[in-house]
Structure formats: structure tokens, C-alpha cells
Amino acid sequence: MKQLAYALALAGSCVLGAAVATTPAHAALETYEAKMVAADAAAQARADMVRAFGAKKPKPGQYLWREVPASAGPERVVISLSDQLAFVYRGSSLMAVAAVSSGKSTKPTPTGIFSVLNKKTMHHSRKYDNAPMPYSQFIDQYGIALHAGHNPGHPASRGCVRLPASFAKKLFTVTSVGTPVYIGA
């Protein structure tokens, strides 16, 4: 019931166009309702991208970034798995968009509403041959993270969201533990 309340509160703030409430640092909502809210956030982000950046869409390894003052509101990250794009907001203003590479069908990226639980400038995978994961922002207790990595523009990871390296570094500086992350199909 508590998860449903979080999802509905977040959905209401998205619909009203207000700043999205920050989910608690321990929250990971993978309920049907949370997945629908995240999918709606991804659809809205696509429309916001056109308004903010015109017809430009980043190609694999690329990103677009514009300065939005910190006073615009708290940051949030929206991932669109179908578009293989990440969107960064400050308040209701879209600040950045980047091409990503999410999880393959055999190791899919989870969908729903998450928050940044932990950040490490340089992490090495404990599961996958000590693979480097620069600018890691972990969103669950199983090791799923947003991090710099190979970005072919299609799903190629083992569940993480790989970001262009320079974008991952910039994103790392504007987010904090507790920053909401919406991952929509």
C-alpha cells in the first residue's frame, strides 16, 4: 500500500507539471503503477526533448546539455528504454538528453521508479570480470547502475544503463543520493 501511495503521489505531481517529489533513498518501486508512471514520464520526456532541443536527437555516444539554474528545482532522471535515451530535468525544465545502452533481453534493465542509492566515481564490477564502471550511480541493491560505458545505441548491457563518458561525468556532478530515476519501457 505504501508503494502505491508513492507511485500515485509521483504520478499526480507529473500530471500537474509540478516539481516531482523526491522518492526516499531506499525506494525502488517496480509495481505496475510505478511502471506506468515511469512510462508516462518517458513519453513526456520525448515531447520535452523536441521543445528544448528541436529536431536534434543524440546519436550513440552523444548528448545534448543546456544550462538550467539550480533554482529551477530538484533533479530527476528519466530513462526511455524504447528510445535508448536518458533525460535529465531540473524542476520541470529538461536540462539534458543522452543516448544510452540498456540491458539486453537476457539481462533486462528493470522498469519503475528508483532513486540513486549510492555513488562511486570509479567502481569495478564484482559480477562481470572486474569490468570498470566509471561514475556509477546505483539504483538497486543488486548492482544495477547508471554509469559510463560502451554506448552502441541499442541494448547491450547486463541490466545497467550505460551512458556516454562525458555525459556520465556531468550527470554525476548534478545528482545526489536520493535523486529519482524513472525507467520506462
N, C-alpha and C positions, 0 to 999 in steps of 0.2 A: 504494500500500500504506500509506503514511504517513497519507493522508486516511482510509482505512478504519480504521486504528488510532485516530485521533482520534474518529471517529464512534462506534466501539464503546466507547471509554472514556467518552465522554459519555453514551451510552445506558446503560451499566452504572451510572453514578452517578445517573441519573434513576430507574432501576428500583429501586435500593436506597434511594432517598429521601435520599441524602446530598447535601451541597452539590455543585453541578455544578462541574467543573473549568473554569477559565478557558481558553478557546482562545487561542493566540498571537495577537498584534495583527495579524498578516498573514494569518490563516486565513480562508478562505472555502470552506466545504465544500458543494458542490452535487451531491454524489454521491447515488445512490439511497438509500444507507444514511443519509446525513445528512438527507435529506428526510423519511425515515421517522421518524428521531429527533425532528426538528422537529415533525412532525405529531402524534406522541405527546405531546410537550411541550405543544402547543396543546390537545389533548384533556384532558390532566391539568389545565391552567390553567383550563379551563371548570369542571371539578369543584371546583377550589380556590376559584374565584370564589364559588360558592354557599356553601361552608363559611365563607369570610371575610366576605362581604357580604350573605348571604342571597339573597332573590329579586331584589335590585336589579341592574339591568343599565344601564350608561350609554347614554344616547341620543346621537345625533350632537352633537359639541361638548362632551360631558360626560365626567367621570371621577370615580372613587372613589379615595380615598387614605387609608390608615391608617398611623400611625407604627409602624415596626418598628425596633428598635435596630440600629445598625451592627454590634454584636457578634453578630447573628444569622447573619452570613456575607456572602459577596460577592454583588453584584447580578448579575442577568441579566434580559434582556428576552425575552419570548415574544410573537410576533405570530400571531394566528389570522386568516388571510385569509378563511376561510369565515364567520367571525363578525364580521369587521371590528372586532376588539378587540386591544388591546395589554395585556400583563400585565407587571408589574414585581415581581421577587422579591428578597428579601434572604435568602440561605441557602435554606431550604425554606419560608419564610413568604411568602405572597402579600402584597405591600405596596400595589399599586395596579392598577387596570384602567381603560382609557380606550377610547372609541370612536375608530376610525381610518378613514382613507380610503386604500386601497392603489391599486396600478396597475390601469388599465383592461385589458381583454383585448388591446388592440392594443399596449400597453406594460406587460406584467405585472410585478409585484413578484417578484423571484427568491425561491425557497424553498431552505431548507437551514440550515446553521449558519454564522453570520458572527460578526464581532466589530467593535466600534467602532474604526475606524482613525484617525479624525481628528474633531475637534470644532471648530465655529466658532459663536460667539454670533450673528453675522449673516453670511450668505452670500447671494450673488446668483448665480443660475443662469447658467452660460456657454452652455447649450444653448437655453434657453427664455426669450428676451426679457428677460433680466436679472431674472427673477422672484425676489422675496425668499424666502429660506428661513431664517427665524429659528430659533435653537437647533438647528442642523444637527449630526447625528451620522452621519458617513459610514461605510457598511459595505462598500463595494467601491470599486475604483479607477475606476469608470465614472460616479460621481456619485450612486449610489443612497444615500439617506439617510433617517433618521427626522428629521422637522422639523415645526415649527408650520406650519399651513396650513388652507385651506378643508376643512371636515370634514362633508360631506353624509351620511355614514354608509353610503356604498357606494363601490365602486372608481371613482376619478375622477382619479387622478394619472397621471404618466408613468413609474411604477415606484417612486417614493418612497413612504414611509409617512407620511401627513400626520396630525399629532396636534393635539388642541385646544391653543391657545396657552399657557394657564396650566399645562397638564399638561406640555407640551414644555419649558417653563422649569424646572419642578420636576425632571423627569427629567434634564435637562442637569446639574443640581447633584449628583445621586446616582450618575451613571455616570462612567466614565473610559475612556480609551483602553484597549482590551483587554476591555471588558465584553462577554460573549457575547450574541448576538442570534439567537434561534431563530425562523425564519419557516416556519410550517406551512400547508399548503393547507387 
